[in-house]
Amino acid sequence: MTAAVHVAEEVAEALAASLPVVALESTLIAHGLPRGRNLDVARELEAVVRAGGAVPATIAVVAGEARVGLDDGALEAMALGGGFAKAGVRDLAPVMAAGGSAATTVASTSHLAALAGIRVFATGGLGGVHREARDSWDESADLTTLAATGVTIVCAGVKSILDVGATLERLETLNVCVLGYGTDRFPGFYLTDSGFPAPWRVDAPEEVAGVMRAQASLGLQSRAIVVANPLPLADQVEPALHDRVLAAALAAAAERGIRGAATTPFLLDRFHRETGGATLEANVALVRRNAALAARIARAAAG
């Protein structure tokens, strides 16, 4: 740990006692949900983790300090106050040096969680290889960061707006272990099934904990584990609607010349508007489920 990274007292005490802790990202709260609803969801996710028997550690940069675990005042400021940038790993140092505040992405949350000694992290969907990557070389830093950490990340697979097949290939190249939770199919965020098989299947938190222990014992450079937790069929976005909106959104992005980091926010915004809020509700449902499962996994791993 460094002086620039502050671990909340409750989180530090839990880690010192080898009690279960679950990291939570803050980009979803600051940038991914409507204001007002975002604070409710932030508090709900922490409550879900507590109900599962673990200590929540929402991570963000506040006034130049990386914080692992936020008090309610900081959580409210992040959700309602605005002024929080979006910081990946490469952005942490400049934001902190300038005394700024930022929400952390999957990549930067993973890095800070691992730095603090947290082994389990719950999020919504994993970033990955963009559909136009052959021309743009656009690939999320989530992938390479995971390859360098020992965090187990519970997610609903890869965002369906991305190239899921290429992302799975990159995860294989980077030696990141991928587990389908209760499924043989790899989920696609809003969709229960992305169309690709999951490399491995587990059906209980204890099985995930066993993989975590085995992974740690092997001396591998990459000890990250992706636990892909699908939405139930009843909660997914209707596949035909999803495909229709995605095709129109991709065409609109190409027509407007939207590329790189601006692509994902543009596509997700189109999804929220064109599905009448169905994707927003699916997003909240899946991150809630992931937080609950992450708490169970953290408990199993701590036992």
Buried (B, 14 or more C-beta within 10 A) or exposed (E): EEEEBBBBEBBBEBBEEEBBBBBBBBBBBBBBBEEEEBBEBBBBBBEBBBEBEBBBBBBBBBEBBBBBBBBEEBBBBBBEEEEBBBBBBEBBEEBBEEEBBBBBBBBBBBBBBBBBBBBBBBBBBBBBBBBBBEEEEBBBBBBBBBBBBBBBBBBBBBBBBBBBBBBBBBBEEBEBBBBBBEBEBBBBBBBBBBEBBBBBBBEEBBBBBBBBEEBEEEEEEBBBBBBBBBBEEEBBBEBEBBEEBBEEBBEEBEEEEBBEEEBBEBBBEBBBEBBEEBBBBBBBBBBBBBBBBBBBBBBBBBE
